[in-house]
Amino acid sequence: MTTLIDDALDAFIAAITPVTSTTGVTAVYEDRTQAYTHDDAPAINVSLTDAAADVLGDQHPARSVLRTTVQIDLAIYTRSAINAAGQEVSARKLAGPIWAAAHALLMADPSLGDKALRVRWRRSTWRKESADGAAGWASHTYELTLAMRELTLTGP
């Protein structure tokens, strides 16, 4: 048996995976630890970063429902590209269309197939790395709200 958190994360990854066919993303990974290379770009890495719960209603574990907030990081890895004017394109500009496409896929069903009550974007960060040309990460944190049974950690 898996928890609703696991099911929701799997549904989140499944929802954004079609972005690979429309944006040039090479793959969607979960918690990849291997270093990214030039050939991997652009790629998406998804990580579960945090989960917290509050009891809703009844306080007895067999009957109570937890309102659970789950934080998921959707990180887009890019490598520099040269535009028609011979200038390097920023990581932000390279990642922007990928994020927009992934976000649209998530918002097409913000319940993730009834695994979540809601999916909501919360914040973003951008950073650069040195490589054979500029490399960068655009990290977007999403918050999922779930309703779980306290006794089993599955859906209500």
Short mmCIF file of the C-alpha atoms (twelve columns), coordinates in Angstrom:
data_MODEL
# 
_entry.id   MODEL 
# 
loop_
_atom_site.group_PDB 
_atom_site.id 
_atom_site.type_symbol 
_atom_site.label_atom_id 
_atom_site.label_alt_id 
_atom_site.label_comp_id 
_atom_site.label_asym_id 
_atom_site.label_seq_id 
_atom_site.Cartn_x 
_atom_site.Cartn_y 
_atom_site.Cartn_z 
_atom_site.pdbx_PDB_model_num 
ATOM 1   C CA . MET A 1   0.000   0.000  0.000   1 
ATOM 2   C CA . THR A 2   1.189   3.521  -0.751  1 
ATOM 3   C CA . THR A 3   0.252   6.758  0.942   1 
ATOM 4   C CA . LEU A 4   -1.790  9.483  -0.695  1 
ATOM 5   C CA . ILE A 5   1.387   11.591 -0.699  1 
ATOM 6   C CA . ASP A 6   3.121   8.982  -2.862  1 
ATOM 7   C CA . ASP A 7   0.102   8.687  -5.143  1 
ATOM 8   C CA . ALA A 8   -0.154  12.479 -5.510  1 
ATOM 9   C CA . LEU A 9   3.553   12.818 -6.347  1 
ATOM 10  C CA . ASP A 10  3.253   10.086 -8.973  1 
ATOM 11  C CA . ALA A 11  0.200   11.855 -10.432 1 
ATOM 12  C CA . PHE A 12  2.106   15.187 -10.458 1 
ATOM 13  C CA . ILE A 13  4.968   13.605 -12.422 1 
ATOM 14  C CA . ALA A 14  2.561   11.869 -14.809 1 
ATOM 15  C CA . ALA A 15  0.719   15.155 -15.407 1 
ATOM 16  C CA . ILE A 16  3.849   17.037 -16.493 1 
ATOM 17  C CA . THR A 17  5.544   14.233 -18.447 1 
ATOM 18  C CA . PRO A 18  3.805   15.112 -21.749 1 
ATOM 19  C CA . VAL A 19  5.873   18.337 -21.718 1 
ATOM 20  C CA . THR A 20  8.706   16.219 -23.172 1 
ATOM 21  C CA . SER A 21  6.880   15.915 -26.491 1 
ATOM 22  C CA . THR A 22  6.170   19.638 -26.884 1 
ATOM 23  C CA . THR A 23  9.178   21.526 -25.470 1 
ATOM 24  C CA . GLY A 24  12.312  19.530 -26.203 1 
ATOM 25  C CA . VAL A 25  12.708  18.385 -22.583 1 
ATOM 26  C CA . THR A 26  14.792  15.216 -22.669 1 
ATOM 27  C CA . ALA A 27  13.229  13.605 -19.585 1 
ATOM 28  C CA . VAL A 28  11.362  14.147 -16.339 1 
ATOM 29  C CA . TYR A 29  13.283  12.705 -13.373 1 
ATOM 30  C CA . GLU A 30  12.438  12.218 -9.730  1 
ATOM 31  C CA . ASP A 31  15.254  13.036 -7.314  1 
ATOM 32  C CA . ARG A 32  18.027  12.498 -9.858  1 
ATOM 33  C CA . THR A 33  21.424  12.430 -8.159  1 
ATOM 34  C CA . GLN A 34  23.589  11.924 -11.238 1 
ATOM 35  C CA . ALA A 35  25.199  15.091 -12.595 1 
ATOM 36  C CA . TYR A 36  23.462  16.675 -15.554 1 
ATOM 37  C CA . THR A 37  25.426  16.965 -18.789 1 
ATOM 38  C CA . HIS A 38  25.036  19.192 -21.817 1 
ATOM 39  C CA . ASP A 39  23.154  16.406 -23.610 1 
ATOM 40  C CA . ASP A 40  20.627  16.166 -20.759 1 
ATOM 41  C CA . ALA A 41  19.421  19.744 -21.220 1 
ATOM 42  C CA . PRO A 42  16.725  20.731 -20.988 1 
ATOM 43  C CA . ALA A 43  15.443  18.367 -18.316 1 
ATOM 44  C CA . ILE A 44  13.046  18.465 -15.383 1 
ATOM 45  C CA . ASN A 45  13.757  17.120 -11.912 1 
ATOM 46  C CA . VAL A 46  10.855  16.701 -9.473  1 
ATOM 47  C CA . SER A 47  11.460  16.427 -5.719  1 
ATOM 48  C CA . LEU A 48  9.137   16.037 -2.786  1 
ATOM 49  C CA . THR A 49  10.488  18.558 -0.274  1 
ATOM 50  C CA . ASP A 50  8.054   18.767 2.626   1 
ATOM 51  C CA . ALA A 51  4.708   17.576 3.983   1 
ATOM 52  C CA . ALA A 52  2.729   18.746 7.012   1 
ATOM 53  C CA . ALA A 53  -0.758  17.979 8.286   1 
ATOM 54  C CA . ASP A 54  -3.529  19.419 10.446  1 
ATOM 55  C CA . VAL A 55  -6.424  17.383 11.794  1 
ATOM 56  C CA . LEU A 56  -9.812  18.282 10.377  1 
ATOM 57  C CA . GLY A 57  -12.928 17.361 12.335  1 
ATOM 58  C CA . ASP A 58  -12.896 14.353 14.653  1 
ATOM 59  C CA . GLN A 59  -9.785  13.860 16.806  1 
ATOM 60  C CA . HIS A 60  -9.969  10.046 16.872  1 
ATOM 61  C CA . PRO A 61  -7.299  8.546  14.552  1 
ATOM 62  C CA . ALA A 62  -9.692  5.998  13.055  1 
ATOM 63  C CA . ARG A 63  -12.130 8.678  11.941  1 
ATOM 64  C CA . SER A 64  -10.211 11.904 11.522  1 
ATOM 65  C CA . VAL A 65  -9.104  13.391 8.254   1 
ATOM 66  C CA . LEU A 66  -5.818  15.230 7.859   1 
ATOM 67  C CA . ARG A 67  -5.506  18.296 5.712   1 
ATOM 68  C CA . THR A 68  -2.037  17.692 4.354   1 
ATOM 69  C CA . THR A 69  0.099   20.264 2.590   1 
ATOM 70  C CA . VAL A 70  2.817   18.835 0.358   1 
ATOM 71  C CA . GLN A 71  5.623   20.882 -1.223  1 
ATOM 72  C CA . ILE A 72  6.995   19.689 -4.559  1 
ATOM 73  C CA . ASP A 73  9.920   21.277 -6.372  1 
ATOM 74  C CA . LEU A 74  9.769   21.262 -10.176 1 
ATOM 75  C CA . ALA A 75  13.298  22.198 -11.303 1 
ATOM 76  C CA . ILE A 76  14.108  22.860 -14.949 1 
ATOM 77  C CA . TYR A 77  17.733  22.386 -16.002 1 
ATOM 78  C CA . THR A 78  18.918  24.339 -19.038 1 
ATOM 79  C CA . ARG A 79  22.179  24.978 -20.868 1 
ATOM 80  C CA . SER A 80  23.042  28.112 -22.770 1 
ATOM 81  C CA . ALA A 81  21.867  28.637 -26.287 1 
ATOM 82  C CA . ILE A 82  23.036  31.177 -28.823 1 
ATOM 83  C CA . ASN A 83  20.334  33.212 -30.540 1 
ATOM 84  C CA . ALA A 84  20.347  34.501 -34.139 1 
ATOM 85  C CA . ALA A 85  22.270  37.641 -33.044 1 
ATOM 86  C CA . GLY A 86  25.061  35.480 -31.576 1 
ATOM 87  C CA . GLN A 87  24.151  36.297 -27.973 1 
ATOM 88  C CA . GLU A 88  23.769  33.808 -25.164 1 
ATOM 89  C CA . VAL A 89  20.177  33.248 -24.063 1 
ATOM 90  C CA . SER A 90  19.543  33.350 -20.303 1 
ATOM 91  C CA . ALA A 91  18.518  30.283 -18.327 1 
ATOM 92  C CA . ARG A 92  15.326  32.089 -17.393 1 
ATOM 93  C CA . LYS A 93  14.348  32.579 -21.026 1 
ATOM 94  C CA . LEU A 94  15.202  28.991 -21.891 1 
ATOM 95  C CA . ALA A 95  13.203  27.610 -18.953 1 
ATOM 96  C CA . GLY A 96  10.220  29.958 -19.244 1 
ATOM 97  C CA . PRO A 97  8.358   28.179 -22.060 1 
ATOM 98  C CA . ILE A 98  8.979   24.803 -20.399 1 
ATOM 99  C CA . TRP A 99  7.568   26.033 -17.104 1 
ATOM 100 C CA . ALA A 100 4.546   27.559 -18.839 1 
ATOM 101 C CA . ALA A 101 3.830   24.254 -20.613 1 
ATOM 102 C CA . ALA A 102 4.269   22.158 -17.448 1 
ATOM 103 C CA . HIS A 103 2.101   24.569 -15.451 1 
ATOM 104 C CA . ALA A 104 -0.652  24.409 -18.086 1 
ATOM 105 C CA . LEU A 105 -0.616  20.611 -17.866 1 
ATOM 106 C CA . LEU A 106 -0.939  20.750 -14.065 1 
ATOM 107 C CA . MET A 107 -3.758  23.287 -14.203 1 
ATOM 108 C CA . ALA A 108 -5.657  21.216 -16.774 1 
ATOM 109 C CA . ASP A 109 -6.568  18.960 -13.808 1 
ATOM 110 C CA . PRO A 110 -5.518  20.635 -10.538 1 
ATOM 111 C CA . SER A 111 -6.957  17.677 -8.614  1 
ATOM 112 C CA . LEU A 112 -4.378  15.351 -10.248 1 
ATOM 113 C CA . GLY A 113 -7.056  12.784 -10.996 1 
ATOM 114 C CA . ASP A 114 -8.707  13.274 -7.587  1 
ATOM 115 C CA . LYS A 115 -5.461  12.674 -5.703  1 
ATOM 116 C CA . ALA A 116 -5.326  16.292 -4.504  1 
ATOM 117 C CA . LEU A 117 -7.838  18.901 -3.429  1 
ATOM 118 C CA . ARG A 118 -5.734  21.548 -5.155  1 
ATOM 119 C CA . VAL A 119 -2.400  22.211 -6.822  1 
ATOM 120 C CA . ARG A 120 -1.030  25.724 -6.467  1 
ATOM 121 C CA . TRP A 121 2.213   27.385 -7.554  1 
ATOM 122 C CA . ARG A 122 3.923   29.090 -4.586  1 
ATOM 123 C CA . ARG A 123 7.358   30.464 -5.520  1 
ATOM 124 C CA . SER A 124 10.287  30.271 -7.918  1 
ATOM 125 C CA . THR A 125 14.049  30.681 -7.783  1 
ATOM 126 C CA . TRP A 126 16.627  30.918 -10.560 1 
ATOM 127 C CA . ARG A 127 20.345  30.193 -10.357 1 
ATOM 128 C CA . LYS A 128 23.258  29.795 -12.720 1 
ATOM 129 C CA . GLU A 129 26.067  27.275 -12.727 1 
ATOM 130 C CA . SER A 130 29.398  27.209 -14.506 1 
ATOM 131 C CA . ALA A 131 29.836  24.608 -17.187 1 
ATOM 132 C CA . ASP A 132 31.015  24.582 -20.796 1 
ATOM 133 C CA . GLY A 133 28.698  27.524 -21.292 1 
ATOM 134 C CA . ALA A 134 26.125  28.800 -18.860 1 
ATOM 135 C CA . ALA A 135 23.940  26.248 -17.148 1 
ATOM 136 C CA . GLY A 136 20.978  27.140 -15.038 1 
ATOM 137 C CA . TRP A 137 18.129  25.968 -12.865 1 
ATOM 138 C CA . ALA A 138 14.663  27.423 -12.665 1 
ATOM 139 C CA . SER A 139 13.029  25.889 -9.583  1 
ATOM 140 C CA . HIS A 140 9.294   26.215 -9.084  1 
ATOM 141 C CA . THR A 141 7.670   25.137 -5.834  1 
ATOM 142 C CA . TYR A 142 4.152   23.773 -5.979  1 
ATOM 143 C CA . GLU A 143 1.900   23.156 -3.012  1 
ATOM 144 C CA . LEU A 144 -0.556  20.277 -3.059  1 
ATOM 145 C CA . THR A 145 -3.416  20.134 -0.591  1 
ATOM 146 C CA . LEU A 146 -4.557  16.594 0.202   1 
ATOM 147 C CA . ALA A 147 -7.242  15.091 2.440   1 
ATOM 148 C CA . MET A 148 -5.872  11.909 4.060   1 
ATOM 149 C CA . ARG A 149 -7.204  9.471  6.618   1 
ATOM 150 C CA . GLU A 150 -5.090  9.780  9.760   1 
ATOM 151 C CA . LEU A 151 -5.168  6.055  10.475  1 
ATOM 152 C CA . THR A 152 -4.046  4.870  7.015   1 
ATOM 153 C CA . LEU A 153 -2.527  7.946  5.269   1 
ATOM 154 C CA . THR A 154 -4.669  7.149  2.252   1 
ATOM 155 C CA . GLY A 155 -7.507  9.139  0.724   1 
ATOM 156 C CA . PRO A 156 -10.655 9.731  2.763   1 
# 
